[in-house]
Amino acid sequence: MAESWTLNVDKDAANDPVFVGVGELKTGKFPDRGFIEALTKVAILALRDAGMVPRDIDTILLIPNLHSGADQADLVFSRMVEELGILGTCKASFMVHSGGSTSDNAVRAAHGLIATGHAHNVLVLQCERWGSADLNEMITMLSKNGIPGEWELPTGIQFNAIGAMITNRYMHASGSTPAEMASICVTLRNWANLNDNAMFRDKPLTVEQVLASRMVADPLHAFECPPMADGACAFVMTSAGIAKKRGITHGVRVAGSGGCVSHYCLSQEPDQAVLGWPVAAERAWNQSGWGPGDADIAEIYDSYAAVTAIALEGIGIAAKGEGARWFAAGNGNPGGKLPMNTNGGLLSAGHTGVGGGTALLVEGIRQLLHRAPSHRQVEGCERAIIGGSGGSYMDAQILLLERTGMGG
């Protein structure tokens, strides 16, 4: 039995933290779009969506980039406080980092600050220029960063190889076929075709095209590997009491939170077809009081298809060994049983480094606020499962979000 804990905030209390606004820029390759320019634009978009202006923000929480140490240092030294014109009034500006699960942990940090009164209005910002960065430098980074130098780096392993090993293990354990694995990529592309901000908007994809694309790391084909992209997104959190005073009628609250850090390097993971998802899920479900059958959407980290299939099974959305076949049956498609990664995910909206998970979180919030474009909005969306994973899938992190009213 996994240990559980309880969120110490009453959903009817004035200090219950809620999401009230999101912002996003187009994902792709935009070499002329500056880093600070993008962060400033996406901050203003999120603030407008929340009905706020920069001076309302007392805390900025930053999600790091992977394209430039210099740009990251600029953020650490409070550049965005200066850009937004809130020097002297902003109480704190700091960074959280856990790779692909950073957004989950950023939410926990913001949640705690608001619930305890250390912050009132928190702006979370992310920008990445992976698509415009020097390709050789990024290849070197992905071949070294997070690969243990003592044990794994000498073997030549890098992230596509890690994805391939997990995929091979999952396919063996589940009996999934290459076509069933490719169907996950097709589902994501179906959603990207509805997303004006997606890198692969209006570029349909079939299982046959996936399997005919170049082999990168057996059994992964080119269309099964995440495309590096530029992107930016942001969200605003406040308390239910403040939101009500500002005339906001609906927000999104955290109903449950669960995580499991299962390994440092992939060779420590006892079962690469399971990872930490079952433990993380049990912890989250114990908090929320609802289960996978109660969710209206899921936004689960998808840098490789197998990672998402494994998560589906661990969370309890699909039966053991049935994750890929769940997708092949059309369950995650627009109009399917449980719409999955409704922005197109990392594989089709674009992989923005640490921001890939943030983009999925922002999409989940957008859907629950009922602010997605009508052709992509999931009707009656009230509850969402958000899942992230960092490093060599060292952790599984789950947030259970639900739409909430602010009361009379």
N, C-alpha and C positions, 0 to 999 in steps of 0.2 A: 504494500500500500504506500503510495507516494505521500510524503509529508505535504500538508496543505496549510495555508494561512488565510486570513480574512482581511479584505479591504476595510480599513477603518474609517470609511466615509459612508454615511447614510444617503441613499439616492434621493431622499426628500430633503436633505440638509442644504442649507445655503452655501456651504463650503464644498459641496460635491463638484469636482472638476469636470468641465465639459469642453468639447471641441465646438467652436462656433464659426470657423471660417477656414478656407483652404485657397491656395493659389498654385498655379503650375504654368510653366512655359513649355513650348514645343520641344520634343526630344528628337535628336538626330545629330547632324554635324553642322555646327554653326561657328566657323572659325572667326567670324567678325563680331560675335557676341561676347563682350567682355565678361569676366568672372564677377566682378563687383557690380557691373551693370545688371547682370542677370539676377543676382541676389537682391538688389534693390527693387527691380521690377516685380519679382515674385513676392517679395515682402509686401509691397503696396497692393498687389492683387489679393493676397490673403487678408490683409487688414480691411480692404474694401468689402470683401465677402463677409467679414465679421462685423461690418458696420463700425469700424474703428479707424483711427489715424495713428501715426507713429507715436505721438506723445502719450497715448493710452497705454503703451507697452512699458512695463517696468523690468522685464527680464527677457533677454535673448538667449536662446539655447541653440547652439550651432552643431550641425552634422558635418563631419569633415569630408574633404575631397581626397582623391588618390592621384590626381594629375599633377600636383605641384606643391612642394613643401613651402615655397615662398608664399603662395596664395593662402595656404593653411595658416602660416605664421601671422599673416595679416589679419585673419579672423580671430586668432587667439589674442591679438593685441587690440581687440575691440573696434575694428574698422567699421563694422556695421552699425554700431552705436553712433559713430560719427556720421556715417552716410545718412542715417535716418533722422539726424538732427535731435537726438535725445541725450546728448552728453549732459551729465549732472542730474538728470531725472531718472535715467535707467539705473536700477540697483545692481544688476549683475549681467555679465555676458560670458558664457563659458561653453565648452565643447564636451560632447559625449561620443565615445567611439567603441563599437564592438562589431565592426564590419557590417555584414548584411542584416544584422539584427539591431543595428544602432537605433532605428526609429522606434522599435519596441521599448528600448531602454530609455530613450529620450522622453517618451510618453510617461514612463514611470517616474523619471526625475521631475518633469513638469507637474505631474499629478501630485507628487509629494509636496512640492513647493507651494502649490495652490491650496491643498487641503490643510496644510499647517500654517497658512497665513504668511509665509515668507515671500510669496509673490501673488499678484492679483491677475495680471494679464501677461501670458507668456507667448512669445513668438518663436517658433522653431523654424530654422532656415537650412536649406540644403542646395548646393550647386555643384555640378561636376562637368568637366570638359574632357572626358575620356575620348570622345570621338575626334576631338581636334588636337589632342596631345601627340607628342612625338611617338610614333608607333614602336620604334625600337626600345625606347625607354619604358613604355608600358608592357611590352613583352618581357623585358628584363624584370620589371617589378612583379609581374604575375608568375614568374619562374623562380622568384626568390622570397618575396614577402609572404610570411605565414607558412613557409616550407621549412621545417626544422633542419638546421644546418648539420647537426650531428648524425641524423639518422635517415632523412629522406632526400635532402638536396643532392647528395652524391649520386643518387639513382637517376637523376634527371627528371624527377616528377615536377609537373606544373599543373595549373588549375584545370585545363582540359583533360589531362590525364587523371586527375582526381575525379572529375565528373564521369569519365569513362569507367573507372574502377567501380564507383558507386552504381552506375548504370548496369554494368556487367553483373554485379552481385545481385541487384534487384531483379534483373531479368531471369537470372538463374533461380532465385528463391521463389519468384511468382509465376514463372513459366510464361512471362509476357513476350510477345513477338515484336520484331522491329516495327511492324506496321502499327501495333497498339501503342508503342512508345511514341511513334511519329504523330499519332492522333492528338497527343497532348499539345504539340507544337501547332497543329492545325486549329485546335480550339482557341488557343491564344491569339492566333492570327485572325480568326473570325471576330474576336473582340477588338483587336487593333484596327480592323477595317471600319469600326464604328467610332474610333477615337481620333479626332482631328489633331491631337497632340502627339500621336504615336509615330515612331520612326518608320514603321511599315504600313502606314495608312494607305488604303487603296492598292494593296499588293496581295491579292489572294494567294493562298498556299494549299497544296494538297499533300496527302500522304505520299503519293508517288513522287512529287517534287522533293520532299524531304529525303526520301530514301535514294534518290538519284543524285543528290548533292554530294560534293567532295567528302571523302572520309577524312576526318581530322584526327581522331583518337578512337580507335575501334572500341565500341560500336557507334560512336558519335559522328554524325555527318555534320556538314557545315551549318545547315539550317537547324541543327539541334544544339548549337553552341551560341552563347549570348553575344549579340553585337554591341561593341563598346560605343557609347553615345554621350553627347552633351545633354544636360537637362537641369532643371531647377524646380523645386517645389517647396511649399511652406504651409504651416498650419498655425492656428491660434487657439490657445486654451485659456479659459477663465473659470470662475466659479459660477454655479447655478444662480447664486444670489446676485452677483454682479450682472450676469446675463439678463436676469429678470428686470433689474433696474434699468437696463439699457433698452428694454422693450423687445428683447429676443424671445421668441415664443418656443423655439425648439433647438436642442443641441444634441450632442452625442456624448454619452458617458461610457466609462470603462466598467463593465459588469464583472469581468474576471480577468485574471492575469496569471500566467504560468510559464515557467521556464525550466530548462535542464541543460547544463553544460556537461557534455558527455565525454569529451576528449580534448587533448591538446593537438596531437597530430593524428592523421587518419589511421595510421597503423595501430593506434591504441583502441580504436573503436571495435568493440566485440562483434557487432553485427551491422554492417554498412547498409543492410536492407531495412533497418529499423531506426537507427539513430536515437535521438533523445525525445522524439515526438510523443510517445505514449505517456511518459512521465510528465512532460510539460502540459499535455492535454488534461490529465487527471487533476493536476493542480489548478488549472484554469476552470474546469467544469465544477470543481468543488466550491469555487468562489461564486460562480455566476448563478447557480440554481437552474440553469438550462443546459441542453445538450446539443449535439451536432444536428439533430433533426429539427431543431428550432431555428436554425440560422437561415437567412434569406440569401446571403451571398458569402463567398469566401475569397480572400485575397492572400494567397500563399506563395512564398518565395519560390521562384522558378528559374534560377540561373541554368539549371538542367532539368529536363522533364522528369527524370527519376526522383529528383529531390522532392518535387511536388507530389508525385505518386506515393512516395514513402510517407510524406506528411499526411496525405489524405487518409491513409490507413491508420497511422498513429493517432490522429485526431478522432477517428471513428466515423468519418464521412463515408469511407469505402471499407468493405470487408478486407481482412488480411489477404494479401496477394492479388487484390482486385483493383488497385488504384489505376493502372493503365487502362484496363478494360472498362472501368467506370468512365473514363474520358472517351474511349472508343465508342461507347454506347451513346455519346452525345449529351451526357448529364451536365457537363460544365459549359455548354454552348449557350449563346443567346437564346432564351426561351427554354433552356434545359432545367433539369430538376434542381440544381444548385449552381447558379451562375458563378463562374470561377475566373478570377483575375480579369475583371471587367474593363481594365484599361489596355489589355493586351500583354501584360506581364513583362518581365525582363526580356523574354525571348522575342517579343514582337513590338512592344512599346519602346524597347531599348534598355540596355544595361548601363545605368548611370552610377556604377561603382557602389559605394556605400548608400547612395540615394535610391538604388533599385527597390529596396524594401520600403523606403520613405514614400516613393511614388505609389506603391500598392496601398499603404496606409492612407495616404491622401485620397486615393480613389474610393476606399471603403468609407471614409468620412463623408466624402461628396455624395455617395449613394445614400447614406443614412440621413443626410441633410436634405435629400431629394433635390439636389442641385446639379445632377448630371444632365447632359443634353437629353431631350425627350426620347431620341432613338436609342440611347444607351441606358437610360434610367430603368432600374429594376423596379417594377411596380410594387408598391406596398412594402418597400424595404425597411425593416425595423431592426434586424439583428445581423451582425457580421462577425466572421472569424478572420482574424489577421494573424499571419504567421511569418516569422523571419528566421534567418539562420546566418551565422557569420563564419568567417575564416574557412577552414576545410570542413564546414558544416559541423563545427565544434559544439554548437548549441542549437536548441530548438526553443523558440520564444513565441508565445501565443497571447494575443489580446482579444478579448471578447467584448465587442462594442454594441451598444444599443441606442436607438433613438429615444429621446426623452423630452417631455414638455417641462416648462419652467414653472408651472402652476399658475394659479389665479393672479 
